[in-house]
Amino acid sequence: MEKLFERHDEYLNTVPMDFIRNFMYTINWDSRLICIKGPKGVGKSTLILQKIKRDFADDDRHVLYCSADTGYFSTHTLADTADRFVKTGGQYLFIDEIHKYDGWSQELKEIYDLYKNLHIVVSGSSLLEINNGKADLSRRMVEYEMPGMSFREYLCFTTGLDFVPTKLDNLLRNASAFCNEIKRKCHPLEHFNQYLKTGYYPFYFEDRTTYNSRVENIINYTIDTELTAQRNIDPGNTRKIKALLQIISGLVPFEVDIAKISRNIGIQRLTTLKYLKNLEEAKIIRRLFTDLNSTGDLQKPDKILLDNSNLLHILSLETPEKGTARETFFCNQLASAGHVVEYGGMKTGDFRIDRKYIIEVGGRDKDFSQIKDADNGYIASDDIDSGLFRKIPLWAFGFLY
């Protein structure tokens, strides 16, 4: 046990506290069993360590942070560790990388049921399933999905200024006032294009020179390790999945031809649809449908985008098409803020948000012709810095979380 506390102290001594992401305040930390999911690199470990550093004294032994992928757990079980921790007065157990521990769900269920006063927080891959049949934790565990940084958070990090998130309804109603308030502090367009390339993963601020290679490593790790282990993907097909991503990165923002994509990478149509679902679960791509209520697991999506604009810039063999980059950013920021994003179709505006708003995404000259009949129609326009009527700067949608 002492070894775990030594490592716990080492982690806490190195965690930065100069910037804490807003996601910290969306979690109900009083829940007895919490799971923070998210793709590799978005800052789950840092968030957990910041929580401990903020709320507990450095020498407090009522709290323990450990990682399930360390050598310690090759000879010790989670159940035994929790038992020893509780018997020595432990009350708050934080377990990182839980998906790397075989049988984690069954042991967590036993720990939860046995130790009524123990609070447990775990973090893991986006592919983590809390109701996998062996030990359904859905009634016990409160689950949160952690995204990468919003444009707002990137600006906070870059400028040192404090920008408060806004609600979508407020942005749509008061776009002009909101944008003017932001512009009094900085020039968002000065930073926007850089964010699209390198602003989504927080480790950009650790070492900017290695950012692209680290994002590539995340993509490869997710496909080669996580998908093969957690979705039973044949390791021999990982190259085809990477080829699939290359095709997606080059798509212009129009409708999808699954049959053509399948022929290009040499796999069957249903296999392509399965891989697309898996890649979305892993937060590598985003499938969009015109009606989510009538969507099946292996239904053809109406549009496919990369999950975030940084992935688009990394995977594209050439400079990404501007329309694709804009739509990727827009969908990512809205979905990460908890909104339901549906494809609007070719005639009714690009996207339908929360079954309520129709939003067309385009450049500064985009007009209302495509959404002229929509009562709740808006334009998210790139390359403008002020809101006017129902035309709102695209960057402003990056302030929703």
MODARA-V981288 format. One record per backbone hydrogen bond with DSSP energy under -1.0 kcal/mol. NH is the residue of the N-H (numbers start at 1). CO is the residue of the C=O. E is the energy in kcal/mol with one decimal. If there is no record, write none. Layout:
# MODARA-V981288
nh = {NH,NH}
co = {CO,CO}
e = {E,E}
This chain:
# MODARA-V981288
nh = {5,6,7,8,9,10,11,12,13,24,25,26,29,31,34,35,36,37,38,42,47,48,49,50,51,52,53,54,55,56,60,64,66,68,70,73,74,75,81,82,83,84,85,86,87,89,90,91,92,93,94,95,96,98,100,101,104,107,108,109,110,111,112,113,114,115,118,119,120,121,122,123,124,128,137,140,141,142,144,146,149,152,154,155,156,157,158,159,160,166,171,172,173,174,178,179,180,181,182,183,184,185,186,190,191,192,195,196,197,198,199,204,205,206,207,214,215,216,217,218,219,220,221,222,223,224,225,226,227,229,230,231,233,237,238,241,242,243,244,245,246,247,248,249,251,254,261,262,263,264,265,266,267,272,273,274,275,276,277,278,279,280,281,282,283,284,285,286,288,294,295,299,302,303,305,307,312,313,314,315,316,325,326,327,328,329,330,331,332,333,334,335,336,337,338,339,342,343,344,351,352,353,354,356,357,358,359,360,362,366,374,377,378,379,380,381,382,388,391,392,394,397,398,399}
co = {1,2,3,4,5,6,7,8,9,21,22,23,27,28,120,142,122,144,124,39,43,44,45,46,47,48,49,50,51,52,57,92,94,96,67,70,71,72,77,78,79,80,81,82,83,86,85,62,62,119,64,121,66,123,97,98,101,103,104,105,106,107,108,109,110,111,115,91,32,93,34,95,36,125,130,137,137,33,35,37,200,398,150,151,152,153,154,155,156,399,167,168,169,170,174,175,176,177,178,179,180,182,182,187,188,188,191,192,193,194,195,201,202,203,203,210,211,212,213,214,215,216,217,218,219,220,221,221,222,225,226,227,227,234,235,237,238,239,240,241,242,243,244,245,248,252,257,258,259,260,261,262,262,268,269,270,271,272,273,274,275,276,277,278,280,279,279,305,303,291,292,296,288,288,286,284,308,309,310,311,312,321,322,323,324,325,326,327,328,329,330,331,332,333,335,334,352,289,350,359,342,357,340,353,353,376,351,378,380,363,371,374,358,390,360,392,362,391,388,379,381,394,395,396}
e = {-1.9,-2.2,-2.2,-2.6,-2.5,-1.8,-2.4,-2.1,-2.0,-1.9,-1.6,-1.5,-1.3,-1.7,-2.4,-2.8,-2.8,-3.4,-1.1,-1.4,-2.2,-2.2,-2.4,-2.5,-2.1,-2.0,-2.8,-2.5,-1.9,-2.1,-1.7,-2.4,-2.3,-3.0,-1.4,-1.1,-1.9,-1.2,-2.0,-2.7,-2.2,-2.4,-2.4,-2.7,-2.1,-1.8,-3.0,-2.7,-2.3,-3.0,-3.1,-3.1,-2.9,-2.9,-1.9,-1.8,-1.3,-1.7,-2.5,-2.1,-1.9,-2.7,-2.9,-2.4,-1.9,-2.5,-1.4,-3.1,-3.3,-2.5,-2.9,-1.9,-2.0,-1.7,-3.2,-1.3,-3.4,-2.7,-2.8,-3.5,-3.2,-2.6,-2.2,-2.3,-2.2,-2.5,-2.7,-3.1,-1.8,-2.8,-2.4,-2.6,-2.0,-2.6,-2.5,-2.7,-2.2,-1.9,-1.9,-2.5,-1.2,-1.6,-1.9,-1.6,-1.6,-1.3,-2.0,-2.0,-1.0,-3.0,-2.4,-1.9,-1.9,-1.3,-1.5,-2.1,-2.2,-2.3,-2.1,-1.8,-2.2,-2.6,-2.9,-2.6,-2.1,-3.2,-2.3,-1.7,-2.6,-1.8,-3.0,-1.8,-1.4,-2.8,-1.2,-1.7,-2.1,-2.0,-2.1,-1.9,-1.8,-1.9,-2.3,-2.5,-1.4,-3.2,-2.1,-2.7,-2.1,-2.1,-1.5,-1.1,-1.9,-2.3,-2.2,-2.1,-2.6,-2.3,-1.9,-2.4,-2.7,-1.9,-2.2,-1.7,-1.7,-2.7,-1.0,-3.3,-2.9,-1.1,-1.2,-1.5,-2.3,-1.6,-2.3,-2.4,-1.4,-2.1,-2.1,-2.6,-2.0,-2.2,-2.6,-2.3,-2.5,-2.2,-2.5,-2.7,-2.2,-2.5,-2.2,-2.6,-2.5,-1.1,-1.7,-2.3,-2.4,-2.1,-3.5,-2.0,-2.6,-2.8,-2.6,-2.3,-2.2,-2.4,-2.8,-2.7,-2.2,-1.5,-1.7,-1.2,-2.6,-2.4,-3.2,-2.8,-2.9,-2.6,-2.4,-3.1,-2.6,-1.7,-2.0,-1.4}
